[in-house]
Amino acid sequence: MKILVCITHVPDTTSKIQFTDNNTKFDKTGVQFIIGPYDDYA
């Protein structure tokens, strides 16, 4: 039996989020990602 589980990774709530290119692109530098809180319950 094979099981497929879909989860999302979201920026940690304590990470400082910044944008580049005139505030149009998300800057991933220094951002820690975690599993989405609702995915923990699923």
N, C-alpha and C positions, 0 to 999 in steps of 0.2 A: 504494500500500500504506500502511495506517495502522497504527501501533503504539501501544499503550497501556501505559504503565509506571506501576505503583503503588509509591509510596515512602512512608515514614513520616518525620515530623519529631519528634525527641525533644529534650528539654532537654540542653544541653551538660553534660558531666560536671564541668566546673569551675564551673557555676552553682550559686548557693545557692538551694535550693528552700524555699519557705515556703507555709504554708496559712493560710486565713482562715475565718471563720464556724465557730468552735469546732473547728478542724482538719478540716473536711469539704470545703473547696473549695480547689483549687489556685490559688495566686496567681501569675499570669504576669508580673507587674511585675518588670522587670530581668532576666528569664531569656532567654538567647539559645538559639534552637533550631537544630539541625543535622540533616542527613540521617542516618538511622539507620545505624550501622556495618555491619550486615548488608546493607542496601540498596546500599552501595557495592560489595559483592562480587557482587550479583545481576546 
